[in-house]
Amino acid sequence: MASDYYRVTDWQTRAESLGHSVGLVVGAFVLGLVCTYLIAFVLVGLDLVSIEALANPEVPAPAWANVVLTVAQFAGLGLAVLGYLYWRGRGDLFGYDVPDLRDLAFGVGGFVALFGATVALSLVIRFLDAETATNQVVELGQQNPELFLYLIPVTILVVAPVEEVLFRGVVQGLLRDGYGIVPGVILASTMFGVAHWLALTGGGKLTYVAVAGVLGLILGTVYELTENLIIPVGIHGAWNAFLFGSQYLGATGAI
């Protein structure tokens, strides 16, 4: 059983699993960026939104336009994942099923663990007086709080499933094959944290990346314990929905 937690494979398998993981993440985000720009050009070409609103953060774009661009980005990520799975014929990389009571218990526990980790990390960051970057989506939502409400169904139905299939499903599955469960979870979570870099503004990006990586560790661990990708998808979607709901209440002065 110990060999499952840390696996010593041949150098070719390790190099391939790591190389494919990094290549897939980079390729997925490049394709996501391409899809975002293509849809942006269409929106501008149809005169549905101005190019200033898309290029200048100080000129708020309509909430629906930001939602469309978000969906386009994650559609690109999803296409990259599907393309890789088709190319490699690796439908065995991750498992999913209808959750049973044990799975649901881990789901609730995972959500509570995310909340606890976030509170603990916030206290550490405050104690160290460390600067933390801000996600661009949060900045856009603070200018137009309605965006937070639109993003709740988007994060549940699109963002969480795509990110979890990419990072917990395919990437963690590849790294598990090459290095074992523990290194796989750690490496996949590190990539998950680093992947958020492009969406950040301001200083303290490394702090934000580290926090995202820790949260990725929780999601990756829950997935390994349940072997059911539906559970981290559900936790991820519920957590983001909770954050967006809180941001909406804060931006509108309700709390």
Backbone hydrogen bonds in HBPLUS format (Angstrom, degrees):
<---DONOR---> <-ACCEPTOR-->    atom                        ^
c    i                          cat <-CA-CA->   ^        H-A-AA   ^      H-
h    n   atom  resd res      DA  || num        DHA   H-A  angle D-A-AA Bond
n    s   type  num  typ     dist DA aas  dist angle  dist       angle   num
A0004-ASP N   A0001-MET O   2.90 MM   3  5.37 146.9  2.01 109.5 119.6     1
A0005-TYR N   A0002-ALA O   3.06 MM   3  5.36 132.3  2.30 103.3 115.3     2
A0006-TYR N   A0002-ALA O   3.23 MM   4  6.61 155.8  2.29 152.0 158.4     3
A0181-ILE N   A0004-ASP O   2.84 MM 177  6.11 167.8  1.86 146.9 150.9     4
A0182-VAL N   A0005-TYR O   2.95 MM 177  5.29 144.9  2.08 128.5 139.0     5
A0007-ARG N   A0179-TYR O   2.76 MM 172  4.83 161.0  1.80 111.0 115.6     6
A0014-ARG N   A0010-ASP O   3.17 MM   4  6.50 163.2  2.19 155.4 160.3     7
A0015-ALA N   A0011-TRP O   2.83 MM   4  5.92 162.9  1.86 148.6 153.8     8
A0016-GLU N   A0012-GLN O   2.88 MM   4  5.96 156.2  1.94 143.9 151.0     9
A0017-SER N   A0013-THR O   2.93 MM   4  6.05 163.2  1.96 148.6 153.0    10
A0018-LEU N   A0014-ARG O   3.05 MM   4  6.17 165.5  2.07 149.5 153.5    11
A0019-GLY N   A0015-ALA O   2.82 MM   4  5.79 160.6  1.86 144.8 151.5    12
A0020-HIS N   A0016-GLU O   2.83 MM   4  5.78 164.7  1.85 147.5 152.2    13
A0021-SER N   A0017-SER O   3.10 MM   4  6.06 150.2  2.19 133.2 141.6    14
A0022-VAL N   A0018-LEU O   2.98 MM   4  6.21 173.6  1.98 157.8 158.3    15
A0023-GLY N   A0019-GLY O   2.88 MM   4  5.91 163.0  1.91 147.5 153.3    16
A0024-LEU N   A0020-HIS O   2.82 MM   4  5.81 153.5  1.89 142.1 149.2    17
A0025-VAL N   A0021-SER O   3.02 MM   4  6.26 164.7  2.05 151.7 155.3    18
A0026-VAL N   A0022-VAL O   2.97 MM   4  6.16 173.2  1.97 157.9 159.9    19
A0027-GLY N   A0023-GLY O   2.82 MM   4  5.84 163.1  1.85 145.7 151.6    20
A0028-ALA N   A0024-LEU O   2.76 MM   4  5.79 153.8  1.82 146.6 154.1    21
A0029-PHE N   A0025-VAL O   3.09 MM   4  6.30 162.0  2.12 149.5 153.1    22
A0030-VAL N   A0026-VAL O   2.96 MM   4  6.16 150.8  2.05 149.0 157.8    23
A0031-LEU N   A0027-GLY O   2.91 MM   4  6.07 164.6  1.94 149.0 153.1    24
A0032-GLY N   A0028-ALA O   2.85 MM   4  6.03 148.1  1.95 140.6 150.6    25
A0033-LEU N   A0029-PHE O   2.92 MM   4  6.05 148.5  2.02 137.6 145.3    26
A0034-VAL N   A0030-VAL O   2.90 MM   4  6.23 156.0  1.96 149.5 156.3    27
A0035-CYS N   A0031-LEU O   2.93 MM   4  6.16 164.4  1.96 150.6 154.1    28
A0036-THR N   A0032-GLY O   2.98 MM   4  6.15 150.9  2.06 140.6 149.0    29
A0037-TYR N   A0033-LEU O   2.98 MM   4  6.25 162.0  2.01 152.8 156.3    30
A0038-LEU N   A0034-VAL O   2.92 MM   4  6.15 158.6  1.97 151.8 158.3    31
A0039-ILE N   A0035-CYS O   3.04 MM   4  6.21 165.8  2.06 149.4 152.4    32
A0040-ALA N   A0036-THR O   2.91 MM   4  6.08 152.1  1.99 144.4 153.4    33
A0041-PHE N   A0037-TYR O   2.87 MM   4  6.10 159.1  1.91 151.4 155.7    34
A0042-VAL N   A0038-LEU O   3.08 MM   4  6.38 151.6  2.17 143.3 151.1    35
A0043-LEU N   A0039-ILE O   2.92 MM   4  6.19 161.2  1.95 152.5 156.9    36
A0044-VAL N   A0040-ALA O   2.93 MM   4  6.18 161.7  1.97 153.3 158.1    37
A0045-GLY N   A0041-PHE O   2.74 MM   4  5.83 158.2  1.79 145.1 152.5    38
A0046-LEU N   A0042-VAL O   2.90 MM   4  6.05 148.0  2.00 148.5 155.7    39
A0048-LEU N   A0043-LEU O   2.91 MM   5  5.29 160.0  1.95 169.6 165.5    40
A0047-ASP N   A0044-VAL O   2.94 MM   3  4.91 154.2  2.01 104.3 111.3    41
A0055-ALA N   A0051-ILE O   2.91 MM   4  6.03 144.3  2.04 146.1 156.2    42
A0056-ASN N   A0052-GLU O   2.83 MM   4  5.46 150.1  1.92 145.3 150.4    43
A0059-VAL N   A0056-ASN O   2.94 MM   3  5.50 164.6  1.97 119.9 125.1    44
A0065-ALA N   A0062-PRO O   3.01 MM   3  5.35 126.9  2.31 104.5 118.0    45
A0066-ASN N   A0062-PRO O   3.33 MM   4  6.78 155.7  2.39 154.2 159.9    46
A0067-VAL N   A0063-ALA O   3.07 MM   4  6.36 152.0  2.15 148.7 156.9    47
A0068-VAL N   A0064-TRP O   2.93 MM   4  6.19 158.1  1.98 147.6 153.0    48
A0069-LEU N   A0065-ALA O   3.01 MM   4  6.25 158.8  2.05 149.4 154.8    49
A0070-THR N   A0066-ASN O   2.95 MM   4  6.09 148.7  2.05 141.0 149.6    50
A0071-VAL N   A0067-VAL O   2.94 MM   4  6.21 162.4  1.97 153.5 157.7    51
A0072-ALA N   A0068-VAL O   2.94 MM   4  6.15 153.1  2.01 143.6 151.6    52
A0073-GLN N   A0069-LEU O   2.95 MM   4  6.17 156.5  2.01 144.7 150.2    53
A0074-PHE N   A0070-THR O   3.09 MM   4  6.39 166.2  2.11 153.5 156.0    54
A0075-ALA N   A0071-VAL O   2.82 MM   4  5.94 135.4  2.02 142.0 155.1    55
A0076-GLY N   A0072-ALA O   3.08 MM   4  6.35 148.0  2.18 144.2 151.4    56
A0077-LEU N   A0073-GLN O   3.14 MM   4  6.57 150.7  2.23 141.5 149.4    57
A0078-GLY N   A0074-PHE O   2.91 MM   4  6.04 159.0  1.95 139.7 145.5    58
A0079-LEU N   A0075-ALA O   2.89 MM   4  6.11 153.7  1.96 146.1 153.0    59
A0080-ALA N   A0076-GLY O   3.07 MM   4  6.29 153.8  2.14 145.8 152.4    60
A0081-VAL N   A0077-LEU O   3.10 MM   4  6.42 157.3  2.16 150.0 155.7    61
A0082-LEU N   A0078-GLY O   2.94 MM   4  6.20 167.7  1.96 154.1 157.2    62
A0083-GLY N   A0079-LEU O   2.84 MM   4  5.96 156.3  1.89 146.0 153.1    63
A0084-TYR N   A0080-ALA O   2.95 MM   4  6.18 153.8  2.02 145.6 152.3    64
A0085-LEU N   A0081-VAL O   2.94 MM   4  6.21 167.1  1.95 157.0 160.1    65
A0086-TYR N   A0082-LEU O   2.94 MM   4  6.10 154.8  2.01 146.9 153.9    66
A0087-TRP N   A0083-GLY O   2.90 MM   4  6.03 157.4  1.95 144.6 151.2    67
A0088-ARG N   A0084-TYR O   2.88 MM   4  6.04 164.2  1.91 157.4 160.7    68
A0089-GLY N   A0085-LEU O   2.75 MM   4  5.40 128.0  2.02 132.1 145.3    69
A0093-LEU N   A0090-ARG O   3.37 MM   3  5.83 163.4  2.40 118.2 117.4    70
A0229-LEU N   A0095-GLY O   2.81 MM 134  6.06 165.6  1.84 149.0 152.2    71
A0104-LEU N   A0100-ASP O   2.95 MM   4  6.27 161.6  1.98 156.2 161.6    72
A0105-ALA N   A0101-LEU O   2.92 MM   4  6.13 150.3  2.01 145.0 153.0    73
A0106-PHE N   A0102-ARG O   3.05 MM   4  6.39 156.4  2.11 149.5 155.2    74
A0107-GLY N   A0103-ASP O   2.84 MM   4  6.16 143.3  1.98 143.9 155.7    75
A0108-VAL N   A0104-LEU O   2.94 MM   4  6.27 159.4  1.98 153.3 156.0    76
A0109-GLY N   A0105-ALA O   2.90 MM   4  6.10 164.1  1.93 148.0 153.3    77
A0110-GLY N   A0106-PHE O   2.72 MM   4  5.80 148.7  1.82 142.4 151.0    78
A0111-PHE N   A0107-GLY O   3.05 MM   4  6.30 154.7  2.11 146.2 152.1    79
A0112-VAL N   A0108-VAL O   3.02 MM   4  6.29 164.7  2.04 153.4 157.4    80
A0113-ALA N   A0109-GLY O   2.85 MM   4  6.03 151.4  1.94 142.9 151.6    81
A0114-LEU N   A0110-GLY O   2.89 MM   4  6.16 150.5  1.98 145.2 152.6    82
A0115-PHE N   A0111-PHE O   3.01 MM   4  6.32 159.9  2.05 149.7 154.8    83
A0116-GLY N   A0112-VAL O   2.86 MM   4  6.11 166.5  1.88 153.7 157.3    84
A0117-ALA N   A0113-ALA O   2.83 MM   4  5.93 161.7  1.86 149.1 154.4    85
A0118-THR N   A0114-LEU O   2.91 MM   4  6.03 155.4  1.97 146.7 153.5    86
A0119-VAL N   A0115-PHE O   3.02 MM   4  6.29 162.2  2.05 152.7 156.9    87
A0120-ALA N   A0116-GLY O   2.93 MM   4  6.12 166.6  1.95 151.1 155.2    88
A0121-LEU N   A0117-ALA O   2.83 MM   4  5.94 163.4  1.85 149.2 154.2    89
A0122-SER N   A0118-THR O   2.90 MM   4  5.98 150.9  1.98 143.3 151.7    90
A0123-LEU N   A0119-VAL O   3.03 MM   4  6.31 152.3  2.11 148.1 154.9    91
A0124-VAL N   A0120-ALA O   3.01 MM   4  6.33 155.5  2.07 147.3 154.2    92
A0125-ILE N   A0121-LEU O   2.86 MM   4  6.05 163.7  1.89 151.1 155.4    93
A0126-ARG N   A0122-SER O   2.93 MM   4  6.10 155.3  1.99 143.3 150.3    94
A0127-PHE N   A0123-LEU O   2.84 MM   4  6.01 154.8  1.90 145.0 152.5    95
A0128-LEU N   A0124-VAL O   2.89 MM   4  6.13 156.0  1.95 151.4 157.4    96
A0129-ASP N   A0125-ILE O   2.92 MM   4  5.86 109.9  2.43 130.5 147.7    97
A0130-ALA N   A0125-ILE O   2.99 MM   5  5.27 160.3  2.03 152.3 155.5    98
A0129-ASP N   A0126-ARG O   3.09 MM   3  4.79 144.3  2.23  92.2 103.0    99
A0133-ALA N   A0204-GLY O   3.09 MM  71  4.66 146.6  2.20 109.2 100.5   100
A0134-THR N   A0201-THR O   3.05 MM  67  5.37 168.5  2.07 154.1 157.2   101
A0201-THR N   A0134-THR O   2.82 MM  67  5.37 147.6  1.92 149.1 159.9   102
A0138-VAL N   A0135-ASN O   2.97 MM   3  5.38 125.3  2.28 107.7 120.9   103
A0139-GLU N   A0135-ASN O   3.25 MM   4  6.71 154.9  2.32 150.2 157.1   104
A0136-GLN N   A0199-ALA O   2.79 MM  63  5.66 163.7  1.81 168.4 169.5   105
A0140-LEU N   A0136-GLN O   2.95 MM   4  6.23 161.2  1.99 153.2 158.1   106
A0141-GLY N   A0137-VAL O   2.88 MM   4  6.04 156.4  1.93 146.0 153.0   107
A0142-GLN N   A0138-VAL O   2.91 MM   4  6.11 144.6  2.04 146.2 155.2   108
A0143-GLN N   A0139-GLU O   3.30 MM   4  6.59 139.5  2.47 138.8 148.1   109
A0143-GLN N   A0140-LEU O   3.17 MM   3  5.27 130.7  2.43  96.6 109.3   110
A0144-ASN N   A0140-LEU O   3.01 MM   4  6.30 141.3  2.17 140.6 152.2   111
A0147-LEU N   A0144-ASN O   2.90 MM   3  5.92 162.9  1.93 135.5 138.6   112
A0148-PHE N   A0145-PRO O   3.03 MM   3  5.63 137.7  2.21 114.7 123.7   113
A0149-LEU N   A0146-GLU O   3.09 MM   3  5.44 125.2  2.40 104.1 117.0   114
A0150-TYR N   A0146-GLU O   3.25 MM   4  6.68 156.1  2.31 150.0 156.6   115
A0151-LEU N   A0147-LEU O   2.95 MM   4  6.17 149.2  2.05 150.7 159.6   116
A0152-ILE N   A0149-LEU O   3.36 MM   3  5.49 146.7  2.48  99.1 107.8   117
A0155-THR N   A0151-LEU O   2.78 MM   4  5.82 159.7  1.82 151.2 154.7   118
A0156-ILE N   A0152-ILE O   3.23 MM   4  6.40 151.9  2.32 144.7 152.1   119
A0157-LEU N   A0153-PRO O   2.93 MM   4  5.95 162.9  1.96 148.7 153.2   120
A0158-VAL N   A0154-VAL O   2.78 MM   4  5.37 148.7  1.88 142.3 149.9   121
A0159-VAL N   A0154-VAL O   3.12 MM   5  6.44 154.1  2.19 138.5 145.8   122
A0160-ALA N   A0155-THR O   2.88 MM   5  5.61 166.6  1.90 144.8 149.1   123
A0162-VAL N   A0158-VAL O   3.08 MM   4  6.10 166.9  2.10 155.0 159.2   124
A0163-GLU N   A0159-VAL O   2.94 MM   4  6.05 174.0  1.94 162.4 164.4   125
A0164-GLU N   A0160-ALA O   2.96 MM   4  5.94 161.0  2.00 151.4 157.1   126
A0165-VAL N   A0161-PRO O   2.97 MM   4  6.06 159.6  2.01 146.8 152.5   127
A0166-LEU N   A0162-VAL O   2.97 MM   4  6.12 159.3  2.01 148.9 155.0   128
A0167-PHE N   A0163-GLU O   2.84 MM   4  5.93 172.4  1.84 156.2 156.6   129
A0168-ARG N   A0164-GLU O   2.90 MM   4  5.04 124.8  2.21 120.2 136.2   130
A0169-GLY N   A0164-GLU O   2.84 MM   5  6.22 147.0  1.94 154.5 161.8   131
A0170-VAL N   A0165-VAL O   2.78 MM   5  6.14 160.1  1.82 162.2 164.0   132
A0171-VAL N   A0166-LEU O   2.89 MM   5  6.07 172.9  1.89 159.6 161.7   133
A0172-GLN N   A0167-PHE O   2.89 MM   5  5.97 141.4  2.04 140.7 152.6   134
A0173-GLY N   A0169-GLY O   3.16 MM   4  5.71 135.9  2.37 118.8 130.9   135
A0174-LEU N   A0170-VAL O   2.84 MM   4  6.08 157.0  1.89 154.7 160.0   136
A0175-LEU N   A0171-VAL O   2.96 MM   4  6.21 168.0  1.97 156.4 159.5   137
A0176-ARG N   A0172-GLN O   2.84 MM   4  5.87 143.5  1.97 139.2 149.4   138
A0177-ASP N   A0173-GLY O   3.14 MM   4  6.36 153.0  2.21 142.4 148.4   139
A0178-GLY N   A0174-LEU O   3.20 MM   4  6.56 147.9  2.31 142.6 151.1   140
A0179-TYR N   A0175-LEU O   2.81 MM   4  5.75 154.9  1.87 150.3 156.6   141
A0180-GLY N   A0176-ARG O   2.91 MM   4  4.33 142.6  2.05 113.6 123.1   142
A0184-GLY N   A0180-GLY O   3.02 MM   4  5.86 145.5  2.15 139.7 150.4   143
A0185-VAL N   A0181-ILE O   2.90 MM   4  6.15 157.7  1.95 157.7 162.1   144
A0186-ILE N   A0182-VAL O   3.07 MM   4  6.30 168.2  2.08 157.1 160.3   145
A0187-LEU N   A0183-PRO O   2.84 MM   4  5.92 171.1  1.85 153.9 156.7   146
A0188-ALA N   A0184-GLY O   2.97 MM   4  5.94 162.8  2.00 145.6 151.2   147
A0189-SER N   A0185-VAL O   2.96 MM   4  5.97 154.4  2.03 142.9 150.3   148
A0190-THR N   A0186-ILE O   2.95 MM   4  6.16 147.9  2.06 143.6 152.5   149
A0191-MET N   A0187-LEU O   3.04 MM   4  6.33 160.1  2.08 149.6 154.0   150
A0192-PHE N   A0188-ALA O   2.92 MM   4  6.13 149.6  2.01 141.7 150.9   151
A0193-GLY N   A0189-SER O   2.93 MM   4  6.21 152.6  2.01 145.3 151.5   152
A0194-VAL N   A0190-THR O   2.97 MM   4  6.23 168.7  1.99 155.1 157.6   153
A0195-ALA N   A0191-MET O   2.89 MM   4  5.95 149.0  1.99 145.9 154.1   154
A0196-HIS N   A0193-GLY O   3.13 MM   3  5.66 155.7  2.19 111.7 118.8   155
A0197-TRP N   A0194-VAL O   2.97 MM   3  5.49 165.3  2.00 119.4 124.2   156
A0199-ALA N   A0196-HIS O   3.05 MM   3  5.53 145.5  2.17 112.4 122.4   157
A0200-LEU N   A0197-TRP O   3.13 MM   3  5.55 162.1  2.16 121.4 121.9   158
A0208-TYR N   A0204-GLY O   3.27 MM   4  6.61 159.4  2.31 147.9 152.4   159
A0209-VAL N   A0205-LYS O   2.88 MM   4  6.14 163.0  1.91 154.6 159.4   160
A0210-ALA N   A0206-LEU O   2.92 MM   4  6.07 155.5  1.98 143.8 150.2   161
A0211-VAL N   A0207-THR O   3.02 MM   4  6.29 158.2  2.07 149.3 154.8   162
A0212-ALA N   A0208-TYR O   2.90 MM   4  6.19 164.1  1.93 154.3 158.6   163
A0213-GLY N   A0209-VAL O   2.88 MM   4  6.07 149.3  1.97 144.6 153.5   164
A0214-VAL N   A0210-ALA O   3.01 MM   4  6.32 151.5  2.09 147.4 154.1   165
A0215-LEU N   A0211-VAL O   3.04 MM   4  6.37 160.6  2.07 152.6 157.6   166
A0216-GLY N   A0212-ALA O   2.89 MM   4  6.10 143.1  2.03 140.3 151.2   167
A0217-LEU N   A0213-GLY O   2.98 MM   4  6.33 138.0  2.16 139.9 150.9   168
A0217-LEU N   A0214-VAL O   3.06 MM   3  5.03 123.7  2.39  92.9 107.3   169
A0218-ILE N   A0214-VAL O   3.31 MM   4  6.75 147.0  2.43 144.2 151.4   170
A0219-LEU N   A0215-LEU O   3.16 MM   4  6.53 162.6  2.19 148.6 152.5   171
A0220-GLY N   A0216-GLY O   2.81 MM   4  5.95 160.7  1.85 151.2 157.1   172
A0221-THR N   A0217-LEU O   2.90 MM   4  5.99 151.5  1.98 142.0 149.5   173
A0222-VAL N   A0218-ILE O   2.98 MM   4  6.19 162.9  2.01 151.4 155.8   174
A0223-TYR N   A0219-LEU O   3.02 MM   4  6.23 154.7  2.08 144.1 151.2   175
A0224-GLU N   A0220-GLY O   3.07 MM   4  6.33 158.2  2.12 144.3 149.5   176
A0225-LEU N   A0221-THR O   2.97 MM   4  6.21 149.4  2.07 148.2 157.0   177
A0226-THR N   A0222-VAL O   2.99 MM   4  6.16 147.0  2.11 147.7 155.8   178
A0227-GLU N   A0223-TYR O   2.57 MM   4  5.29 149.9  1.66 151.4 160.1   179
A0231-ILE N   A0228-ASN O   3.11 MM   3  5.99 153.5  2.18 123.9 128.5   180
A0233-VAL N   A0229-LEU O   3.18 MM   4  6.32 157.8  2.23 151.2 158.0   181
A0234-GLY N   A0230-ILE O   2.92 MM   4  6.08 154.8  1.99 143.3 149.9   182
A0235-ILE N   A0231-ILE O   2.93 MM   4  6.22 162.4  1.96 157.4 162.2   183
A0236-HIS N   A0232-PRO O   2.86 MM   4  5.85 167.9  1.88 146.8 150.8   184
A0237-GLY N   A0233-VAL O   2.92 MM   4  6.05 166.0  1.94 150.4 154.6   185
A0238-ALA N   A0234-GLY O   2.93 MM   4  6.00 164.0  1.96 147.8 152.6   186
A0239-TRP N   A0235-ILE O   2.82 MM   4  5.94 157.1  1.87 151.3 158.1   187
A0240-ASN N   A0236-HIS O   3.00 MM   4  6.18 169.7  2.01 153.4 155.7   188
A0241-ALA N   A0237-GLY O   2.94 MM   4  6.06 156.8  1.99 145.4 152.6   189
A0242-PHE N   A0238-ALA O   2.91 MM   4  6.07 152.0  1.98 142.7 150.3   190
A0243-LEU N   A0239-TRP O   2.94 MM   4  6.27 156.2  2.00 149.5 155.9   191
A0244-PHE N   A0240-ASN O   2.85 MM   4  6.10 165.3  1.87 154.8 158.4   192
A0245-GLY N   A0241-ALA O   2.86 MM   4  5.97 157.7  1.91 146.3 153.1   193
A0246-SER N   A0242-PHE O   2.94 MM   4  6.11 156.7  2.00 145.2 151.6   194
A0247-GLN N   A0243-LEU O   2.84 MM   4  6.07 156.9  1.89 148.8 155.7   195
A0248-TYR N   A0244-PHE O   2.88 MM   4  6.08 152.9  1.95 145.8 152.9   196
A0249-LEU N   A0245-GLY O   3.06 MM   4  6.33 162.3  2.09 148.6 152.5   197
A0250-GLY N   A0246-SER O   2.91 MM   4  6.15 152.6  1.99 146.8 155.0   198
A0251-ALA N   A0247-GLN O   2.79 MM   4  5.94 159.8  1.83 150.4 156.0   199
A0252-THR N   A0248-TYR O   2.98 MM   4  6.08 146.5  2.09 148.0 155.9   200
A0254-ALA N   A0249-LEU O   2.79 MM   5  4.87 127.1  2.07 153.3 160.3   201
A0255-ILE N   A0249-LEU O   3.22 MM   6  5.64 148.9  2.32 122.3 120.6   202
A0253-GLY N   A0250-GLY O   3.23 MM   3  5.15 155.9  2.29  98.5 105.7   203
